[in-house]
Structure formats: C-alpha cells, structure tokens
Amino acid sequence: YTSGSTDWKYKGEKPAVIDFYATWCGPCKMIAPFIAQLADKYEGRMKVCKANVDEVPNIASSYGVSSIPTLIIFKDGEVVAQRIGGASLAVLDAFIMDNLQ
C-alpha cells in the first residue's frame, strides 16, 4: 500500500476480518475489546486487522466504508461479508462464524 493509493487488496492465505474504525468513534471503542477477544479465539484460523479510517481513508473509501465501525470479512482475497455498527460480542462472533464456513 502506498499513501493515497486505492490499490490495496488483502492477499493473505487465511480469511481475515478488518475492523474499520476511528479513535474518536464511540461505537468503535465499545467493540474494540470484543474484536481483541475474537482475534484470540480465531487465532490460527483467520487474521483480525484494524484499519483507522483517518489514516487510510482511500482504502476505506475503496471498500465503500461510510459509517464506522465497519467489519469486512475477506476470503480468497474477496469481500464475502460486511457489517456496520456496534454490536455485542455474541453478535460479532456469530457474524464471523457464519462467514468462515
């Protein structure tokens, strides 16, 4: 990735969930501990990454992220699911589990 570029694409071998967030976002702060717990739970099965929309606005824009938090799940380099907004640990876990199959 080069600053200002929109050419970013997830190329990992394992599925990934990317949490698009901002440090000033209340709902983002609310789900941050849940994202950390899910990263531990799914370690080895998928990658969990965070992308600060203030630092990588072009990437966020290229994936249509207009509200945060937004979670995007990638498999085989392609977007397979997207979820916008805060949620409980159980809801986020179900979202990931449903899309890892």
N, C-alpha and C positions, 0 to 999 in steps of 0.2 A: 504494500500500500504506500502511495506517495501522497503527502498532504495535498488536498484539493482534488484528488482523483476520485472517480466513482468506479474504478475498475477492480474493486475488491471482491473476492469470491472465496467462500470457505472451501478449502481443499483437503481437509483432514480425512483420515480413513474412517474414523468413528463419527457417529452422529454428534451434533452439537446443538446446544441451546445458547442463544446470545440474548442477553438482557440489555436492551437499550434503555438507558437511564440518564438522569442528571443529578448532580449533588444537591440541587435546590428543590427537588421534587419530593413532596411528602409521601405519596404512594410508593415511590421508588425506595425510599428509606424504610417504609413499612415491610416491603417484601425482601429487602436485602438479606436479613437473617435466614429467610426461607430458601433463598437462592443458594446461600452458603451451605445449608443443610442438604439440599438436593445435590449439590456438587459432591459432597461427601458420599451420599447414598449411591449415586450413579458413577462414582469414580471407577475408571476402567471400562465402563460401558459407553460413556459419552463424555464429551467435553462441555463444560459450562464456562462461558466467557461473558465479560461485561464490556459494553461499549458506551462511553459517555458521549451523548449526542452533542454536547458543547465542544468536544474535542474532535469528533469525526462526523460533522453534520452532513457531509456529502455521502458518506456510507449510509447513514440513517435515511437520508432523502432517497437514495437509490433503491432502498427496500420499502419505501412508502411509509416510513415511520413519521407520523404526525402527532401522535399522542404517546406519552410515556407514563408508566413503564410499558414497553412492548417486548414480549418474548417471541423470538423466531427460532423455530427448530429447523435444522438443516440435516438432510440425509443424502449421501452421494452427491454432495455439492449443490443440491437444490433445496429450496424452501418447501417444507412439507406442512408447516402449520405456523400460525401466528396468533398471539393472544395479547390483548391490550387491557391495561388497568391492573389495579391491585387485586389481590385475592388471598385466601387462606393457604396455608401450607398444603392442606389436603387437596384443594382445587388445583394448585400448581403441580403437585405430584401427579394427579390424575391426567392433567394436560400432557405432561411429559410421557407418562406411561402409555397413554393411548397412542402417542405418535412415535414411540420407539418400536412398536410391533413391526 
